[in-house]
Amino acid sequence: MLRLRPLRNLAIWWNAYFNNLRLIGSFIEDGVMVFACNYLRADGLCGAYNLLRPVFCHEYPRLFGHFEKPVVLPDCGFKFSPRKLI
């Protein structure tokens, strides 16, 4: 998908407009685009947690259940924590 400029530009626009993300890097040969969240505060917490948080943040990583396992890049700051079922 990244090799096709119109689709790449659409993905960049979509994430900027709907998810408030900015592109910080891309590896076209690997099919990877790296985005940073504009809601992330200096203390590492979400500045839009209760109000404006994008849908994929609510559903992550469950949203990706039909795709390959999400990869967390080094120095990302995001961690997976298993939920305790009641």
C-alpha positions in Angstrom: 0.0 0.0 0.0 2.8 2.5 0.8 4.3 2.2 -2.6 1.1 3.7 -4.1 1.5 7.5 -3.4 -2.3 8.3 -3.5 -3.0 5.5 -0.9 -0.1 6.6 1.2 -1.3 10.2 1.1 -4.8 9.1 2.0 -3.6 7.1 5.0 -1.5 10.1 6.2 -4.5 12.5 5.8 -7.0 10.1 7.4 -4.8 9.6 10.5 -4.1 13.3 10.8 -7.8 14.4 10.4 -9.6 11.7 12.3 -7.1 10.4 14.8 -4.9 13.5 15.4 -1.7 11.7 14.5 1.3 13.0 12.7 3.6 11.0 10.5 7.1 10.8 12.0 8.7 8.2 9.7 8.0 5.6 7.0 9.7 2.5 5.8 8.1 2.0 2.4 10.0 -1.1 1.6 8.6 -2.7 4.8 5.1 -1.3 4.4 5.3 0.6 7.7 4.4 4.2 8.6 5.2 5.5 12.1 2.8 8.0 13.6 3.0 10.1 16.8 -0.1 11.1 18.7 -0.8 14.8 19.1 -2.9 14.0 22.2 0.1 12.6 24.1 1.0 14.9 27.0 4.5 15.5 28.3 3.8 13.2 31.2 3.1 10.4 28.8 -0.6 10.3 29.4 -3.4 10.8 27.0 -4.7 14.4 26.8 -8.0 13.3 25.3 -8.6 10.2 27.3 -12.2 11.0 28.5 -13.4 13.1 25.6 -11.8 13.0 22.2 -9.8 9.8 22.2 -10.0 8.1 18.8 -11.9 4.9 18.4 -8.9 2.8 17.7 -7.4 3.9 21.1 -10.6 2.6 22.8 -10.3 -0.7 21.0 -6.6 -1.2 20.7 -5.3 -4.0 20.3 -8.7 -5.7 20.0 -9.5 -3.7 16.9 -6.5 -5.4 15.2 -7.8 -9.0 15.9 -8.5 -9.7 12.3 -5.0 -8.5 11.2 -1.5 -9.5 12.1 -0.4 -8.9 15.7 0.4 -5.2 16.4 4.1 -4.3 16.9 5.2 -1.8 19.6 8.3 -0.1 18.5 11.2 0.5 21.0 10.9 3.7 23.0 7.2 3.9 22.2 6.1 4.0 25.8 3.0 1.9 25.1 2.7 -1.4 27.0 0.3 -4.3 26.8 -1.2 -5.3 30.2 -3.5 -8.3 30.4 -6.9 -7.5 31.8 -8.2 -9.3 34.8 -11.5 -10.9 34.0 -14.1 -10.7 36.8 
